[in-house]
Amino acid sequence: IMANKECVINAVSYSMVEQINLTSCEYQSDIDEFKKAGFTAIKSDIVRPNRVKESLFQMECKLLQMVTVGETNGAANIAICEVVKFH
């Protein structure tokens, strides 16, 4: 998100929880998380990141601000985004 300033938020059902959990791992940039989780990538209309075809709905977003919370264990980033398209 920080590199591209864009993202897609995909809604998941309970049946997809284990698959989507695989995408939360840290992978090298050359690893295809869609293949790793067994999802189908589909092109977005406005943003560069792909959407998950199996998702109940998707939101194409542009990053407005990234807020860093903490610096040690438990630290996180909060992405504040503008939704530019719903699917």
Secondary structure, 3 states (H helix, E strand, C coil): CCCCCEEEEECCCHHHHHHHHHCCCCCCCCCCHHHHHCCCEECCCCCCCCEECCCCCEEEEEEEEEEEECCCCCCEEEEEEEEEEEC
